[in-house]
Amino acid sequence: MQKELAYEDIQIGDSAVFSKTISEFDIYQFAGLTGDFNPMHIDEEFAKKTFFKERIAHGLLTGSFISTVLGMKLPGPNSIYLSQNFTFTAPVKMGDTIKAIVEVVEKRDDKKLIKLKTQIWNQREEMVVDGEALVMKKY
Ligand SMILES: C[C@@H](O)CC(=O)SCCNC(=O)CCNC(=O)[C@H](O)C(C)(C)COP(=O)(O)OP(=O)(O)OC[C@H]1O[C@@H](n2cnc3c(N)ncnc32)[C@H](O)[C@@H]1OP(=O)(O)O
């Protein structure tokens, strides 16, 4: 279990990472959980005729691993997620291994707010998601 960090323990420049290989099962599970059965994610024949020519992961499935790093590592347990933006810069394909990285870029002591740069990269060192998150770490 990750040691719980207090707001004061967190410094600008601190970073944390979570890595995962995206499987067909992950994509089906996400479709079932959310109800987003867009055929470009789940129907190989349909996907062959799309711009990407094969099935790709839902953008928010990929993006959700930013939440994993924020909630489990940095700022970690007891973080309150306030906002997030995502730019999906490249597709995530089945079997890709993605790495979600967060880095503290700003702190606001009066409200205990932490701004983090949030990016996800694939195994070919291509950035697939870019963005920024705001988290409150009250205690
Ligand atoms: C809803 C769900 O079911 C569906 C999904 O989840 S799909 C999965 C998540 N999305 C992705 O995986 C897409 C990943 N992105 C890409 O692969 C690329 O961005 C792209 C191939 C779609 C487009 O790239 P590119 O061919 O380089 O784009 P253009 O240069 O032709 O740009 C056209 C205009 O769009 C703007 N733009 C492009 N990408 C983005 C982006 N990610 N976010 C915001 N805007 C984007 C680009 O600036 C161009 O606009 P402009 O006014 O002409 O500058």
Ligand as a Chemical Component Dictionary entry (heavy atoms), coordinates in Angstrom:
data_LIG
# 
_chem_comp.id                   LIG 
_chem_comp.type                 NON-POLYMER 
_chem_comp.pdbx_formal_charge   0 
_chem_comp.three_letter_code    LIG 
# 
loop_
_chem_comp_atom.comp_id 
_chem_comp_atom.atom_id 
_chem_comp_atom.alt_atom_id 
_chem_comp_atom.type_symbol 
_chem_comp_atom.charge 
_chem_comp_atom.model_Cartn_x 
_chem_comp_atom.model_Cartn_y 
_chem_comp_atom.model_Cartn_z 
_chem_comp_atom.pdbx_ordinal 
LIG C1  C1  C 0 -16.368 8.410  -28.528 1  
LIG C2  C2  C 0 -15.538 7.141  -28.584 2  
LIG O1  O1  O 0 -16.355 6.022  -28.829 3  
LIG C3  C3  C 0 -14.543 7.262  -29.706 4  
LIG C4  C4  C 0 -13.176 7.245  -29.207 5  
LIG O2  O2  O 0 -12.895 7.172  -28.056 6  
LIG S1  S1  S 0 -11.943 7.280  -30.415 7  
LIG C5  C5  C 0 -10.479 7.006  -29.484 8  
LIG C6  C6  C 0 -9.810  8.224  -28.969 9  
LIG N1  N1  N 0 -9.277  9.073  -30.008 10 
LIG C7  C7  C 0 -8.157  8.766  -30.672 11 
LIG O3  O3  O 0 -7.543  7.740  -30.479 12 
LIG C8  C8  C 0 -7.674  9.797  -31.676 13 
LIG C9  C9  C 0 -6.193  10.008 -31.578 14 
LIG N2  N2  N 0 -5.802  11.118 -32.434 15 
LIG C10 C10 C 0 -5.248  10.947 -33.634 16 
LIG O4  O4  O 0 -4.937  9.842  -34.045 17 
LIG C11 C11 C 0 -5.018  12.194 -34.422 18 
LIG O5  O5  O 0 -5.344  13.326 -33.651 19 
LIG C12 C12 C 0 -5.867  12.204 -35.721 20 
LIG C13 C13 C 0 -5.313  11.165 -36.715 21 
LIG C14 C14 C 0 -7.343  11.929 -35.459 22 
LIG C15 C15 C 0 -5.782  13.590 -36.356 23 
LIG O6  O6  O 0 -4.459  13.890 -36.540 24 
LIG P1  P1  P 0 -4.005  14.660 -37.844 25 
LIG O7  O7  O 0 -4.276  13.856 -39.057 26 
LIG O8  O8  O 0 -2.619  15.105 -37.607 27 
LIG O9  O9  O 0 -4.996  15.883 -37.838 28 
LIG P2  P2  P 0 -5.044  17.081 -38.838 29 
LIG O10 O10 O 0 -3.709  17.705 -38.885 30 
LIG O11 O11 O 0 -5.640  16.663 -40.110 31 
LIG O12 O12 O 0 -6.008  18.046 -38.039 32 
LIG C16 C16 C 0 -7.294  18.381 -38.440 33 
LIG C17 C17 C 0 -7.815  19.419 -37.458 34 
LIG O13 O13 O 0 -8.149  18.797 -36.200 35 
LIG C18 C18 C 0 -7.323  19.310 -35.170 36 
LIG N3  N3  N 0 -6.880  18.183 -34.325 37 
LIG C19 C19 C 0 -6.226  17.106 -34.736 38 
LIG N4  N4  N 0 -6.034  16.267 -33.700 39 
LIG C20 C20 C 0 -6.582  16.891 -32.636 40 
LIG C21 C21 C 0 -6.723  16.531 -31.266 41 
LIG N5  N5  N 0 -6.275  15.366 -30.808 42 
LIG N6  N6  N 0 -7.352  17.380 -30.451 43 
LIG C22 C22 C 0 -7.825  18.547 -30.868 44 
LIG N7  N7  N 0 -7.746  18.945 -32.177 45 
LIG C23 C23 C 0 -7.126  18.115 -33.023 46 
LIG C24 C24 C 0 -6.141  19.963 -35.844 47 
LIG O14 O14 O 0 -5.640  21.005 -35.068 48 
LIG C25 C25 C 0 -6.765  20.461 -37.128 49 
LIG O15 O15 O 0 -7.439  21.693 -36.947 50 
LIG P3  P3  P 0 -6.893  23.009 -37.610 51 
LIG O16 O16 O 0 -7.891  24.060 -37.233 52 
LIG O17 O17 O 0 -6.823  22.750 -39.077 53 
LIG O18 O18 O 0 -5.558  23.237 -37.011 54 
# 
loop_
_chem_comp_bond.comp_id 
_chem_comp_bond.atom_id_1 
_chem_comp_bond.atom_id_2 
_chem_comp_bond.value_order 
_chem_comp_bond.pdbx_ordinal 
LIG C1  C2  SING 1  
LIG C2  O1  SING 2  
LIG C2  C3  SING 3  
LIG C3  C4  SING 4  
LIG C4  O2  DOUB 5  
LIG C4  S1  SING 6  
LIG S1  C5  SING 7  
LIG C5  C6  SING 8  
LIG C6  N1  SING 9  
LIG N1  C7  SING 10 
LIG C7  O3  DOUB 11 
LIG C7  C8  SING 12 
LIG C8  C9  SING 13 
LIG C9  N2  SING 14 
LIG N2  C10 SING 15 
LIG C10 O4  DOUB 16 
LIG C10 C11 SING 17 
LIG C11 O5  SING 18 
LIG C11 C12 SING 19 
LIG C12 C13 SING 20 
LIG C12 C14 SING 21 
LIG C12 C15 SING 22 
LIG C15 O6  SING 23 
LIG O6  P1  SING 24 
LIG P1  O7  DOUB 25 
LIG P1  O8  SING 26 
LIG P1  O9  SING 27 
LIG O9  P2  SING 28 
LIG P2  O10 DOUB 29 
LIG P2  O11 SING 30 
LIG P2  O12 SING 31 
LIG O12 C16 SING 32 
LIG C16 C17 SING 33 
LIG C17 O13 SING 34 
LIG C17 C25 SING 35 
LIG O13 C18 SING 36 
LIG C18 N3  SING 37 
LIG C18 C24 SING 38 
LIG N3  C19 SING 39 
LIG N3  C23 SING 40 
LIG C19 N4  DOUB 41 
LIG N4  C20 SING 42 
LIG C20 C21 SING 43 
LIG C20 C23 DOUB 44 
LIG C21 N5  SING 45 
LIG C21 N6  DOUB 46 
LIG N6  C22 SING 47 
LIG C22 N7  DOUB 48 
LIG N7  C23 SING 49 
LIG C24 O14 SING 50 
LIG C24 C25 SING 51 
LIG C25 O15 SING 52 
LIG O15 P3  SING 53 
LIG P3  O16 DOUB 54 
LIG P3  O17 SING 55 
LIG P3  O18 SING 56 
# 
